[in-house]
Amino acid sequence: MPASDQQLTLAAGDATFSAVYARPGAPTATVVLAHGAGAGMEHPFLRGFCDALNGLGLATLRFNFPYMEAGRKLPDRPPAAIAVWRAAMGAAQAQADANGDRGPVWAAGKSFGGRMASMAVADGMAAAGLVYLGYPLHAPGKPEKLRDEHLYGLTTPMLFLQGTRDPFATPRILADVVSRIGPNAVLQGVEGGDHSFAVAGKKRAPDEVGASLAAPVAGFIAAREGQAA
């Protein structure tokens, strides 16, 4: 049975924000997805990713941070973003409970959204695992200023999907960070991919690019949940 979008309005403190929940029949897991700093939840990349996950039997809940809802360019500060993440995860769990779904709820995010998810988990937010679609380890050209301190205390399963040409994460440095996190973290490179996972010489629409990442994510979740069982 195909998934159909359900529009939601959620709240975190005084802030309200939009979300879209999609559930195929009898989902094996739910993936909550946050956007990157420059594009909201309706970007074709994110919609393609979610649609493909739904086709693989996973429910999804994608959402906008309040700054995106308000049309501001500057992302929300971490405390506000973490509060929004907690609200989104709570909404996803409530949907799963209401439908009688017993599958795990994972947190995922593109760039900024993934980093905020990891900070929320470091702050105590419950999540079965984390998926990073292009983790912003450092600003382009500034590999000496890493955004990694909070990652080393996380024990939840983590998948780093990263383009090998991503200027926000030097491959050698990211591989070292993932290695130091421990066996719960896995790095999977997308050969030739940039921060948007576009590959030079391979013309694809953004929704196709997003959809291409769904299978490795679904496979990682299934494998980790199989280990947990």
TIMARSE-723274 format. One record per atom (N, C-alpha, C): residue in one letter; x, y, z; residue number from 1. Coordinates in Angstrom, 1 decimal. Layout:
N
NODE   tordo        u        v        w   koltor
NODE       A        X        Y        Z      NUM
...
This chain:
229
NODE   tordo        u        v        w   koltor
NODE       M      0.9     -1.2      0.0        1
NODE       M      0.0      0.0      0.0        1
NODE       M      0.9      1.2      0.0        1
NODE       P      0.7      2.1     -1.0        2
NODE       P      1.6      3.3     -1.0        2
NODE       P      1.3      4.3      0.2        2
NODE       A      2.4      5.0      0.5        3
NODE       A      2.2      5.9      1.6        3
NODE       A      1.6      7.2      1.1        3
NODE       S      0.8      7.9      1.9        4
NODE       S      0.2      9.1      1.6        4
NODE       S      0.6     10.2      2.6        4
NODE       D      0.9     11.4      2.2        5
NODE       D      1.4     12.4      3.1        5
NODE       D      0.3     12.9      4.0        5
NODE       Q      0.7     13.1      5.3        6
NODE       Q     -0.2     13.6      6.3        6
NODE       Q      0.5     14.9      6.8        6
NODE       Q     -0.2     16.1      6.6        7
NODE       Q      0.4     17.3      7.1        7
NODE       Q      0.2     17.5      8.6        7
NODE       L      1.2     17.9      9.3        8
NODE       L      1.2     18.1     10.7        8
NODE       L      1.7     19.5     11.1        8
NODE       T      1.1     20.0     12.2        9
NODE       T      1.7     21.2     12.8        9
NODE       T      2.1     20.9     14.2        9
NODE       L      3.4     21.1     14.5       10
NODE       L      4.0     20.7     15.8       10
NODE       L      4.4     21.9     16.5       10
NODE       A      4.7     21.7     17.8       11
NODE       A      5.1     22.8     18.6       11
NODE       A      6.3     22.4     19.5       11
NODE       A      7.2     23.4     19.7       12
NODE       A      8.4     23.2     20.6       12
NODE       A      8.5     24.5     21.4       12
NODE       G      8.0     24.5     22.6       13
NODE       G      8.0     25.8     23.4       13
NODE       G      7.0     26.8     22.7       13
NODE       D      7.5     28.0     22.4       14
NODE       D      6.6     29.0     21.8       14
NODE       D      6.6     28.9     20.3       14
NODE       A      7.5     28.0     19.7       15
NODE       A      7.6     27.9     18.3       15
NODE       A      6.7     26.8     17.7       15
NODE       T      6.1     27.1     16.6       16
NODE       T      5.4     26.0     15.8       16
NODE       T      6.1     25.8     14.5       16
NODE       F      5.9     24.6     14.0       17
NODE       F      6.6     24.2     12.8       17
NODE       F      5.8     23.1     12.1       17
NODE       S      6.1     23.0     10.7       18
NODE       S      5.3     22.0      9.9       18
NODE       S      6.1     20.7      9.8       18
NODE       A      5.4     19.7      9.6       19
NODE       A      5.9     18.4      9.4       19
NODE       A      5.0     17.6      8.4       19
NODE       V      5.6     16.6      7.8       20
NODE       V      4.9     15.7      6.9       20
NODE       V      5.2     14.3      7.3       20
NODE       Y      4.1     13.5      7.6       21
NODE       Y      4.3     12.1      8.0       21
NODE       Y      3.8     11.2      6.9       21
NODE       A      4.5     10.2      6.5       22
NODE       A      4.1      9.3      5.5       22
NODE       A      4.3      7.9      6.0       22
NODE       R      3.3      7.0      5.9       23
NODE       R      3.4      5.7      6.4       23
NODE       R      2.9      4.7      5.4       23
NODE       P      3.8      3.8      5.0       24
NODE       P      3.3      2.6      4.2       24
NODE       P      2.7      1.6      5.1       24
NODE       G      2.0      0.6      4.5       25
NODE       G      1.4     -0.4      5.3       25
NODE       G      2.5     -1.2      6.1       25
NODE       A      2.2     -1.4      7.4       26
NODE       A      3.1     -2.2      8.3       26
NODE       A      4.6     -1.8      8.2       26
NODE       P      4.9     -0.5      8.5       27
NODE       P      6.3     -0.1      8.4       27
NODE       P      7.2     -0.9      9.3       27
NODE       T      8.5     -1.1      8.9       28
NODE       T      9.4     -1.8      9.8       28
NODE       T     10.2     -0.9     10.7       28
NODE       A     10.2      0.4     10.4       29
NODE       A     10.8      1.4     11.2       29
NODE       A     10.3      2.8     10.7       29
NODE       T     10.6      3.8     11.5       30
NODE       T     10.3      5.2     11.2       30
NODE       T     11.6      6.0     11.2       30
NODE       V     11.7      6.8     10.1       31
NODE       V     12.9      7.7     10.0       31
NODE       V     12.4      9.1     10.1       31
NODE       V     12.9      9.9     11.1       32
NODE       V     12.6     11.3     11.2       32
NODE       V     13.7     12.1     10.5       32
NODE       L     13.3     13.0      9.6       33
NODE       L     14.3     13.7      8.8       33
NODE       L     14.3     15.2      8.9       33
NODE       A     15.5     15.8      9.1       34
NODE       A     15.6     17.2      9.2       34
NODE       A     16.4     17.7      8.0       34
NODE       H     16.1     18.9      7.5       35
NODE       H     16.7     19.5      6.3       35
NODE       H     18.0     20.1      6.7       35
NODE       G     18.8     20.5      5.7       36
NODE       G     20.0     21.2      5.8       36
NODE       G     19.8     22.7      6.1       36
NODE       A     20.8     23.5      6.2       37
NODE       A     20.7     24.9      6.6       37
NODE       A     20.0     25.7      5.5       37
NODE       G     20.2     25.4      4.3       38
NODE       G     19.7     26.3      3.2       38
NODE       G     18.4     25.9      2.5       38
NODE       A     17.8     24.7      2.8       39
NODE       A     16.6     24.3      2.1       39
NODE       A     15.7     23.6      3.0       39
NODE       G     14.4     23.8      2.8       40
NODE       G     13.4     23.2      3.7       40
NODE       G     13.0     21.8      3.4       40
NODE       M     12.0     21.3      4.1       41
NODE       M     11.6     19.9      4.0       41
NODE       M     11.0     19.5      2.7       41
NODE       E     10.6     20.5      1.9       42
NODE       E     10.0     20.2      0.6       42
NODE       E     11.0     20.2     -0.6       42
NODE       H     12.3     20.3     -0.2       43
NODE       H     13.3     20.3     -1.3       43
NODE       H     13.2     18.9     -2.0       43
NODE       P     13.3     18.8     -3.3       44
NODE       P     13.2     17.6     -4.0       44
NODE       P     14.1     16.5     -3.5       44
NODE       F     15.3     16.8     -3.1       45
NODE       F     16.2     15.8     -2.5       45
NODE       F     15.6     15.1     -1.4       45
NODE       L     15.0     15.9     -0.4       46
NODE       L     14.4     15.3      0.8       46
NODE       L     13.2     14.5      0.4       46
NODE       R     12.4     15.0     -0.5       47
NODE       R     11.1     14.3     -0.8       47
NODE       R     11.5     13.0     -1.6       47
NODE       G     12.5     13.1     -2.4       48
NODE       G     12.9     11.9     -3.1       48
NODE       G     13.4     10.8     -2.2       48
NODE       F     14.2     11.2     -1.2       49
NODE       F     14.7     10.3     -0.2       49
NODE       F     13.5      9.7      0.6       49
NODE       C     12.6     10.5      1.1       50
NODE       C     11.5     10.0      1.9       50
NODE       C     10.6      9.1      1.1       50
NODE       D     10.3      9.5     -0.1       51
NODE       D      9.4      8.6     -1.0       51
NODE       D     10.1      7.3     -1.2       51
NODE       A     11.4      7.3     -1.4       52
NODE       A     12.1      6.0     -1.6       52
NODE       A     12.1      5.1     -0.4       52
NODE       L     12.3      5.8      0.8       53
NODE       L     12.2      5.0      2.0       53
NODE       L     10.8      4.4      2.2       53
NODE       N      9.8      5.2      1.9       54
NODE       N      8.4      4.7      2.0       54
NODE       N      8.2      3.5      1.1       54
NODE       G      8.8      3.5     -0.1       55
NODE       G      8.7      2.4     -1.0       55
NODE       G      9.4      1.2     -0.5       55
NODE       L     10.4      1.4      0.4       56
NODE       L     11.1      0.2      1.0       56
NODE       L     10.5     -0.2      2.3       56
NODE       G      9.3      0.3      2.6       57
NODE       G      8.6     -0.1      3.8       57
NODE       G      8.9      0.6      5.1       57
NODE       L      9.5      1.8      5.0       58
NODE       L      9.7      2.6      6.2       58
NODE       L      8.8      3.8      6.3       58
NODE       A      8.3      4.2      7.4       59
NODE       A      7.6      5.4      7.6       59
NODE       A      8.6      6.5      7.7       59
NODE       T      8.1      7.7      7.4       60
NODE       T      9.0      8.9      7.5       60
NODE       T      8.2     10.1      8.1       60
NODE       L      8.9     10.9      8.8       61
NODE       L      8.4     12.2      9.2       61
NODE       L      9.5     13.3      9.0       61
NODE       R      9.3     14.1      8.0       62
NODE       R     10.2     15.2      7.7       62
NODE       R      9.6     16.5      8.2       62
NODE       F     10.5     17.5      8.6       63
NODE       F     10.0     18.7      9.3       63
NODE       F     10.8     19.9      8.9       63
NODE       N     10.3     21.0      9.2       64
NODE       N     11.0     22.3      9.0       64
NODE       N     11.4     22.8     10.4       64
NODE       F     12.6     23.4     10.5       65
NODE       F     13.0     24.1     11.6       65
NODE       F     12.2     25.5     11.6       65
NODE       P     11.9     26.1     12.8       66
NODE       P     11.2     27.3     12.8       66
NODE       P     11.8     28.5     11.9       66
NODE       Y     13.1     28.6     11.9       67
NODE       Y     13.7     29.7     11.1       67
NODE       Y     13.3     29.5      9.6       67
NODE       M     13.2     28.3      9.1       68
NODE       M     12.8     28.1      7.8       68
NODE       M     11.4     28.4      7.5       68
NODE       E     10.5     28.1      8.5       69
NODE       E      9.1     28.4      8.5       69
NODE       E      8.9     29.9      8.4       69
NODE       A      9.8     30.7      9.1       70
NODE       A      9.7     32.1      9.1       70
NODE       A     10.4     32.8      8.0       70
NODE       G     11.1     32.1      7.1       71
NODE       G     11.7     32.7      6.0       71
NODE       G     13.1     33.3      6.4       71
NODE       R     13.6     33.0      7.5       72
NODE       R     14.9     33.5      7.9       72
NODE       R     16.0     32.7      7.3       72
NODE       K     17.2     33.3      7.1       73
NODE       K     18.3     32.6      6.5       73
NODE       K     19.2     32.0      7.6       73
NODE       L     19.3     32.7      8.7       74
NODE       L     20.2     32.2      9.8       74
NODE       L     19.5     31.1     10.6       74
NODE       P     20.1     29.9     10.6       75
NODE       P     19.5     28.7     11.3       75
NODE       P     19.3     29.0     12.8       75
NODE       D     18.4     28.3     13.3       76
NODE       D     18.1     28.3     14.8       76
NODE       D     19.4     27.9     15.6       76
NODE       R     19.5     28.5     16.7       77
NODE       R     20.6     28.1     17.6       77
NODE       R     20.4     26.7     18.1       77
NODE       P     21.5     26.0     18.5       78
NODE       P     21.3     24.6     18.9       78
NODE       P     20.3     24.3     20.0       78
NODE       P     20.2     25.1     21.1       79
NODE       P     19.1     24.8     22.0       79
NODE       P     17.7     24.8     21.4       79
NODE       A     17.4     25.8     20.6       80
NODE       A     16.1     25.8     19.9       80
NODE       A     15.9     24.6     18.9       80
NODE       A     17.0     24.3     18.2       81
NODE       A     16.9     23.2     17.2       81
NODE       A     16.8     21.9     17.9       81
NODE       I     17.4     21.7     19.1       82
NODE       I     17.3     20.5     19.8       82
NODE       I     15.9     20.3     20.4       82
NODE       A     15.3     21.4     20.8       83
NODE       A     13.9     21.3     21.3       83
NODE       A     13.0     20.9     20.2       83
NODE       V     13.2     21.4     19.0       84
NODE       V     12.4     21.0     17.8       84
NODE       V     12.6     19.6     17.5       84
NODE       W     13.9     19.1     17.5       85
NODE       W     14.1     17.7     17.3       85
NODE       W     13.4     16.8     18.3       85
NODE       R     13.4     17.2     19.5       86
NODE       R     12.7     16.4     20.5       86
NODE       R     11.2     16.3     20.2       86
NODE       A     10.6     17.4     19.8       87
NODE       A      9.2     17.5     19.5       87
NODE       A      8.9     16.6     18.3       87
NODE       A      9.7     16.7     17.3       88
NODE       A      9.5     15.9     16.0       88
NODE       A      9.6     14.4     16.3       88
NODE       M     10.6     14.0     17.2       89
NODE       M     10.7     12.6     17.5       89
NODE       M      9.5     12.1     18.3       89
NODE       G      9.1     13.0     19.2       90
NODE       G      7.9     12.6     20.0       90
NODE       G      6.7     12.5     19.1       90
NODE       A      6.5     13.3     18.1       91
NODE       A      5.4     13.2     17.2       91
NODE       A      5.5     11.9     16.4       91
NODE       A      6.7     11.6     16.0       92
NODE       A      6.8     10.3     15.2       92
NODE       A      6.5      9.1     16.0       92
NODE       Q      7.0      9.1     17.3       93
NODE       Q      6.7      8.0     18.2       93
NODE       Q      5.2      7.9     18.5       93
NODE       A      4.5      9.1     18.6       94
NODE       A      3.1      9.1     18.8       94
NODE       A      2.3      8.5     17.6       94
NODE       Q      2.8      8.8     16.4       95
NODE       Q      2.2      8.3     15.2       95
NODE       Q      2.3      6.7     15.2       95
NODE       A      3.5      6.3     15.5       96
NODE       A      3.8      4.8     15.5       96
NODE       A      2.9      4.1     16.6       96
NODE       D      2.8      4.7     17.8       97
NODE       D      2.0      4.1     18.8       97
NODE       D      0.5      4.1     18.4       97
NODE       A      0.0      5.2     17.8       98
NODE       A     -1.4      5.2     17.4       98
NODE       A     -1.7      4.2     16.3       98
NODE       N     -0.7      3.8     15.5       99
NODE       N     -0.9      2.9     14.4       99
NODE       N     -0.6      1.4     14.8       99
NODE       G     -0.1      1.3     16.1      100
NODE       G      0.3      0.0     16.5      100
NODE       G      1.6     -0.5     15.9      100
NODE       D      2.5      0.4     15.5      101
NODE       D      3.8      0.1     14.9      101
NODE       D      4.8     -0.1     16.0      101
NODE       R      5.5     -1.2     15.9      102
NODE       R      6.5     -1.5     17.0      102
NODE       R      7.9     -1.3     16.5      102
NODE       G      8.1     -0.9     15.3      103
NODE       G      9.4     -0.7     14.7      103
NODE       G     10.1      0.5     15.4      103
NODE       P     11.5      0.6     15.3      104
NODE       P     12.2      1.6     15.9      104
NODE       P     12.1      3.0     15.2      104
NODE       V     12.4      4.0     15.9      105
NODE       V     12.3      5.4     15.4      105
NODE       V     13.8      5.9     15.3      105
NODE       W     14.2      6.2     14.1      106
NODE       W     15.6      6.7     13.9      106
NODE       W     15.5      8.2     13.6      106
NODE       A     16.6      8.9     13.8      107
NODE       A     16.8     10.3     13.5      107
NODE       A     17.8     10.4     12.4      107
NODE       A     17.4     11.2     11.4      108
NODE       A     18.3     11.4     10.2      108
NODE       A     18.3     12.9      9.8      108
NODE       G     19.3     13.4      9.2      109
NODE       G     19.4     14.8      8.8      109
NODE       G     20.4     15.0      7.7      109
NODE       K     20.0     16.0      6.9      110
NODE       K     21.0     16.5      5.9      110
NODE       K     21.8     17.6      6.5      110
NODE       S     23.1     17.4      6.5      111
NODE       S     24.0     18.4      7.0      111
NODE       S     23.7     19.0      8.3      111
NODE       F     23.3     20.3      8.4      112
NODE       F     22.9     20.9      9.7      112
NODE       F     21.9     20.1     10.4      112
NODE       G     20.9     19.6      9.7      113
NODE       G     19.8     18.8     10.4      113
NODE       G     20.4     17.6     11.1      113
NODE       G     21.3     16.9     10.4      114
NODE       G     21.9     15.7     11.1      114
NODE       G     22.8     16.1     12.2      114
NODE       R     23.5     17.2     12.1      115
NODE       R     24.4     17.6     13.2      115
NODE       R     23.5     17.9     14.4      115
NODE       M     22.4     18.6     14.2      116
NODE       M     21.5     19.0     15.3      116
NODE       M     20.9     17.7     15.9      116
NODE       A     20.6     16.7     15.1      117
NODE       A     20.1     15.4     15.6      117
NODE       A     21.1     14.8     16.6      117
NODE       S     22.4     14.8     16.2      118
NODE       S     23.4     14.2     17.0      118
NODE       S     23.5     15.0     18.3      118
NODE       M     23.4     16.3     18.3      119
NODE       M     23.5     17.1     19.5      119
NODE       M     22.3     16.8     20.4      119
NODE       A     21.1     16.6     19.8      120
NODE       A     20.0     16.3     20.6      120
NODE       A     20.1     14.9     21.3      120
NODE       V     20.7     13.9     20.6      121
NODE       V     20.9     12.6     21.2      121
NODE       V     21.9     12.8     22.3      121
NODE       A     23.0     13.6     22.0      122
NODE       A     24.0     13.8     23.1      122
NODE       A     23.4     14.5     24.3      122
NODE       D     22.3     15.2     24.1      123
NODE       D     21.6     15.9     25.2      123
NODE       D     20.5     15.0     25.8      123
NODE       G     20.4     13.8     25.4      124
NODE       G     19.5     12.9     26.0      124
NODE       G     18.3     12.4     25.2      124
NODE       M     18.1     13.0     24.0      125
NODE       M     17.0     12.6     23.2      125
NODE       M     17.1     11.1     22.8      125
NODE       A     16.0     10.3     23.0      126
NODE       A     16.0      8.9     22.6      126
NODE       A     15.9      8.8     21.1      126
NODE       A     16.7      7.9     20.5      127
NODE       A     16.6      7.6     19.1      127
NODE       A     17.3      6.2     18.9      127
NODE       A     16.7      5.4     18.1      128
NODE       A     17.2      4.0     17.9      128
NODE       A     18.6      4.1     17.2      128
NODE       G     18.8      5.2     16.4      129
NODE       G     20.0      5.3     15.7      129
NODE       G     20.0      6.7     14.9      129
NODE       L     21.2      7.0     14.3      130
NODE       L     21.4      8.3     13.7      130
NODE       L     21.9      8.0     12.2      130
NODE       V     21.4      8.8     11.3      131
NODE       V     21.8      8.8      9.9      131
NODE       V     22.2     10.2      9.5      131
NODE       Y     23.4     10.3      9.0      132
NODE       Y     23.9     11.6      8.6      132
NODE       Y     24.0     11.6      7.0      132
NODE       L     23.3     12.5      6.4      133
NODE       L     23.3     12.7      4.9      133
NODE       L     24.3     13.9      4.7      133
NODE       G     25.6     13.6      4.7      134
NODE       G     26.5     14.7      4.6      134
NODE       G     26.8     15.4      5.9      134
NODE       Y     27.5     14.8      6.8      135
NODE       Y     27.8     15.5      8.1      135
NODE       Y     28.7     16.7      7.9      135
NODE       P     28.4     17.8      8.4      136
NODE       P     29.2     19.0      8.2      136
NODE       P     30.3     19.1      9.3      136
NODE       L     31.4     18.3      9.1      137
NODE       L     32.4     18.1     10.1      137
NODE       L     33.2     19.4     10.3      137
NODE       H     33.4     20.2      9.2      138
NODE       H     34.1     21.4      9.3      138
NODE       H     33.6     22.3      8.2      138
NODE       A     33.8     23.6      8.3      139
NODE       A     33.5     24.6      7.2      139
NODE       A     34.5     24.3      6.1      139
NODE       P     34.1     24.6      4.9      140
NODE       P     35.0     24.4      3.7      140
NODE       P     36.3     25.2      3.9      140
NODE       G     37.4     24.5      3.7      141
NODE       G     38.7     25.1      3.9      141
NODE       G     39.2     25.3      5.3      141
NODE       K     38.4     24.8      6.3      142
NODE       K     38.8     25.0      7.7      142
NODE       K     38.8     23.7      8.4      142
NODE       P     39.6     22.7      8.0      143
NODE       P     39.6     21.4      8.7      143
NODE       P     40.1     21.4     10.1      143
NODE       E     40.8     22.5     10.4      144
NODE       E     41.3     22.6     11.8      144
NODE       E     40.2     22.8     12.8      144
NODE       K     39.0     23.2     12.4      145
NODE       K     37.9     23.5     13.4      145
NODE       K     36.8     22.5     13.2      145
NODE       L     37.0     21.4     13.9      146
NODE       L     36.1     20.3     13.7      146
NODE       L     34.9     20.4     14.6      146
NODE       R     33.7     19.9     14.2      147
NODE       R     32.5     19.9     14.9      147
NODE       R     32.2     18.4     15.3      147
NODE       D     33.1     17.9     16.2      148
NODE       D     33.1     16.5     16.5      148
NODE       D     33.0     16.2     18.0      148
NODE       E     33.2     17.2     18.9      149
NODE       E     33.4     16.9     20.3      149
NODE       E     32.3     16.0     20.9      149
NODE       H     31.0     16.3     20.5      150
NODE       H     29.9     15.5     21.2      150
NODE       H     29.7     14.1     20.6      150
NODE       L     30.3     13.8     19.5      151
NODE       L     30.1     12.6     18.8      151
NODE       L     30.7     11.4     19.6      151
NODE       Y     31.8     11.6     20.3      152
NODE       Y     32.5     10.5     20.9      152
NODE       Y     31.8      9.9     22.1      152
NODE       G     30.9     10.5     22.6      153
NODE       G     30.1     10.0     23.7      153
NODE       G     28.8      9.2     23.3      153
NODE       L     28.6      9.2     22.0      154
NODE       L     27.3      8.6     21.5      154
NODE       L     27.6      7.1     21.3      154
NODE       T     26.6      6.3     21.8      155
NODE       T     26.7      4.8     21.6      155
NODE       T     25.7      4.3     20.7      155
NODE       T     24.8      5.1     20.3      156
NODE       T     23.7      4.6     19.3      156
NODE       T     24.4      4.3     18.0      156
NODE       P     23.8      3.4     17.2      157
NODE       P     24.3      3.2     15.8      157
NODE       P     24.2      4.4     15.0      157
NODE       M     25.3      4.6     14.2      158
NODE       M     25.4      5.8     13.4      158
NODE       M     25.9      5.5     12.0      158
NODE       L     25.2      6.0     11.0      159
NODE       L     25.7      5.8      9.6      159
NODE       L     26.0      7.2      9.0      159
NODE       F     27.3      7.4      8.6      160
NODE       F     27.7      8.6      7.9      160
NODE       F     27.7      8.3      6.4      160
NODE       L     26.8      8.9      5.7      161
NODE       L     26.8      8.8      4.2      161
NODE       L     27.4     10.1      3.8      161
NODE       Q     28.5     10.0      3.0      162
NODE       Q     29.3     11.2      2.7      162
NODE       Q     29.8     11.1      1.3      162
NODE       G     29.7     12.2      0.6      163
NODE       G     30.3     12.3     -0.7      163
NODE       G     31.8     12.4     -0.6      163
NODE       T     32.6     11.8     -1.5      164
NODE       T     34.0     11.9     -1.3      164
NODE       T     34.6     13.2     -1.8      164
NODE       R     33.8     14.1     -2.4      165
NODE       R     34.2     15.4     -2.8      165
NODE       R     33.5     16.5     -1.9      165
NODE       D     33.0     16.1     -0.8      166
NODE       D     32.3     17.0      0.1      166
NODE       D     33.3     18.0      0.8      166
NODE       P     33.2     19.3      0.5      167
NODE       P     34.2     20.2      1.1      167
NODE       P     33.9     20.4      2.6      167
NODE       F     32.8     19.9      3.1      168
NODE       F     32.5     20.0      4.5      168
NODE       F     33.0     18.9      5.4      168
NODE       A     33.7     17.9      4.7      169
NODE       A     34.3     16.8      5.5      169
NODE       A     35.4     16.2      4.7      169
NODE       T     36.7     16.6      5.0      170
NODE       T     37.8     16.0      4.4      170
NODE       T     37.8     14.5      4.6      170
NODE       P     37.8     13.6      3.6      171
NODE       P     37.6     12.2      3.8      171
NODE       P     38.5     11.6      4.8      171
NODE       R     39.8     11.9      4.8      172
NODE       R     40.8     11.3      5.7      172
NODE       R     40.4     11.7      7.2      172
NODE       I     40.0     12.9      7.4      173
NODE       I     39.7     13.4      8.7      173
NODE       I     38.4     12.7      9.2      173
NODE       L     37.4     12.7      8.3      174
NODE       L     36.1     12.1      8.7      174
NODE       L     36.3     10.6      9.0      174
NODE       A     37.1      9.9      8.2      175
NODE       A     37.4      8.5      8.5      175
NODE       A     38.0      8.3      9.9      175
NODE       D     38.9      9.2     10.2      176
NODE       D     39.6      9.1     11.6      176
NODE       D     38.6      9.4     12.7      176
NODE       V     37.7     10.4     12.5      177
NODE       V     36.6     10.7     13.5      177
NODE       V     35.7      9.4     13.7      177
NODE       V     35.3      8.9     12.6      178
NODE       V     34.4      7.7     12.7      178
NODE       V     35.0      6.5     13.4      178
NODE       S     36.3      6.3     13.0      179
NODE       S     37.1      5.3     13.7      179
NODE       S     37.2      5.5     15.2      179
NODE       R     37.4      6.7     15.6      180
NODE       R     37.5      7.0     17.0      180
NODE       R     36.2      6.9     17.8      180
NODE       I     35.1      7.1     17.1      181
NODE       I     33.8      7.0     17.7      181
NODE       I     33.6      5.6     18.2      181
NODE       G     34.0      4.6     17.3      182
NODE       G     33.9      3.2     17.7      182
NODE       G     33.1      2.4     16.7      182
NODE       P     32.9      1.1     17.0      183
NODE       P     32.2      0.2     16.1      183
NODE       P     30.7      0.5     15.8      183
NODE       N     30.1      1.3     16.7      184
NODE       N     28.7      1.7     16.4      184
NODE       N     28.6      2.7     15.3      184
NODE       A     29.7      3.3     14.8      185
NODE       A     29.6      4.2     13.7      185
NODE       A     30.2      3.6     12.4      185
NODE       V     29.5      3.9     11.3      186
NODE       V     30.0      3.4     10.0      186
NODE       V     30.0      4.5      9.0      186
NODE       L     31.1      4.5      8.2      187
NODE       L     31.2      5.5      7.2      187
NODE       L     31.0      4.9      5.8      187
NODE       Q     30.1      5.4      5.0      188
NODE       Q     29.9      4.9      3.7      188
NODE       Q     30.1      6.0      2.7      188
NODE       G     31.1      6.0      1.9      189
NODE       G     31.4      7.1      0.9      189
NODE       G     30.6      6.9     -0.3      189
NODE       V     30.2      8.1     -0.9      190
NODE       V     29.5      8.1     -2.2      190
NODE       V     30.5      8.7     -3.1      190
NODE       E     31.1      7.8     -4.0      191
NODE       E     32.2      8.2     -4.8      191
NODE       E     31.9      9.3     -5.7      191
NODE       G     32.7     10.4     -5.6      192
NODE       G     32.6     11.6     -6.5      192
NODE       G     31.5     12.5     -6.0      192
NODE       G     30.8     12.2     -5.0      193
NODE       G     29.7     13.1     -4.5      193
NODE       G     30.1     14.3     -3.8      193
NODE       D     29.4     15.4     -4.0      194
NODE       D     29.7     16.7     -3.3      194
NODE       D     28.8     16.7     -2.1      194
NODE       H     28.6     17.9     -1.5      195
NODE       H     27.8     18.1     -0.3      195
NODE       H     26.3     17.8     -0.6      195
NODE       S     25.9     17.9     -1.9      196
NODE       S     24.6     17.6     -2.2      196
NODE       S     24.5     16.2     -2.9      196
NODE       F     25.6     15.5     -2.8      197
NODE       F     25.7     14.1     -3.4      197
NODE       F     25.6     14.1     -4.9      197
NODE       A     25.8     15.3     -5.5      198
NODE       A     25.8     15.3     -7.0      198
NODE       A     27.2     14.8     -7.4      198
NODE       V     27.3     14.0     -8.5      199
NODE       V     28.5     13.5     -9.0      199
NODE       V     28.8     14.1    -10.3      199
NODE       A     30.0     14.7    -10.5      200
NODE       A     30.4     15.3    -11.7      200
NODE       A     30.3     14.3    -12.9      200
NODE       G     29.7     14.8    -14.0      201
NODE       G     29.5     14.0    -15.2      201
NODE       G     28.3     13.0    -15.1      201
NODE       K     27.6     13.0    -14.0      202
NODE       K     26.4     12.1    -13.9      202
NODE       K     25.2     13.0    -13.6      202
NODE       K     24.5     13.3    -14.6      203
NODE       K     23.4     14.3    -14.4      203
NODE       K     22.1     13.6    -13.9      203
NODE       R     21.7     14.0    -12.7      204
NODE       R     20.5     13.4    -12.1      204
NODE       R     19.7     14.5    -11.4      204
NODE       A     18.4     14.4    -11.4      205
NODE       A     17.6     15.4    -10.7      205
NODE       A     17.8     15.2     -9.2      205
NODE       P     17.6     16.3     -8.4      206
NODE       P     17.8     16.2     -7.0      206
NODE       P     16.9     15.1     -6.3      206
NODE       D     15.7     14.8     -6.8      207
NODE       D     14.9     13.8     -6.2      207
NODE       D     15.5     12.4     -6.5      207
NODE       E     16.1     12.2     -7.6      208
NODE       E     16.7     11.0     -7.9      208
NODE       E     18.0     10.8     -7.0      208
NODE       V     18.7     11.9     -6.8      209
NODE       V     19.9     11.8     -5.9      209
NODE       V     19.4     11.4     -4.5      209
NODE       G     18.4     12.0     -4.0      210
NODE       G     17.9     11.7     -2.7      210
NODE       G     17.4     10.2     -2.6      210
NODE       A     16.7      9.8     -3.6      211
NODE       A     16.2      8.4     -3.7      211
NODE       A     17.3      7.4     -3.7      211
NODE       S     18.4      7.8     -4.3      212
NODE       S     19.5      6.8     -4.4      212
NODE       S     20.2      6.5     -3.0      212
NODE       L     19.9      7.3     -2.0      213
NODE       L     20.5      7.1     -0.7      213
NODE       L     19.6      6.3      0.2      213
NODE       A     18.3      6.0     -0.2      214
NODE       A     17.4      5.3      0.6      214
NODE       A     17.8      3.9      0.9      214
NODE       A     18.3      3.2     -0.2      215
NODE       A     18.6      1.7      0.0      215
NODE       A     19.7      1.5      1.0      215
NODE       P     20.8      2.2      0.9      216
NODE       P     21.8      2.0      2.0      216
NODE       P     21.4      2.4      3.4      216
NODE       V     20.5      3.4      3.5      217
NODE       V     20.0      3.7      4.8      217
NODE       V     19.1      2.6      5.3      217
NODE       A     18.1      2.2      4.5      218
NODE       A     17.2      1.1      4.9      218
NODE       A     18.0     -0.2      5.2      218
NODE       G     19.0     -0.5      4.4      219
NODE       G     19.8     -1.6      4.7      219
NODE       G     20.6     -1.6      6.0      219
NODE       F     21.1     -0.4      6.3      220
NODE       F     21.8     -0.2      7.6      220
NODE       F     20.9     -0.4      8.8      220
NODE       I     19.7      0.2      8.7      221
NODE       I     18.7      0.1      9.8      221
NODE       I     18.3     -1.3      9.9      221
NODE       A     18.0     -2.0      8.8      222
NODE       A     17.6     -3.4      9.0      222
NODE       A     18.7     -4.3      9.6      222
NODE       A     19.9     -4.0      9.2      223
NODE       A     21.0     -4.8      9.7      223
NODE       A     21.2     -4.6     11.2      223
NODE       R     21.1     -3.3     11.6      224
NODE       R     21.3     -3.0     13.0      224
NODE       R     20.2     -3.5     13.9      224
NODE       E     19.0     -3.4     13.4      225
NODE       E     17.9     -3.9     14.1      225
NODE       E     17.9     -5.4     14.2      225
NODE       G     18.4     -6.1     13.2      226
NODE       G     18.6     -7.5     13.2      226
NODE       G     19.6     -7.9     14.3      226
NODE       Q     20.7     -7.1     14.4      227
NODE       Q     21.7     -7.4     15.5      227
NODE       Q     21.0     -7.2     16.9      227
NODE       A     20.2     -6.1     17.0      228
NODE       A     19.6     -5.9     18.3      228
NODE       A     18.6     -7.0     18.7      228
NODE       A     17.9     -7.5     17.7      229
NODE       A     17.0     -8.6     18.0      229
NODE       A     17.7     -9.9     18.4      229
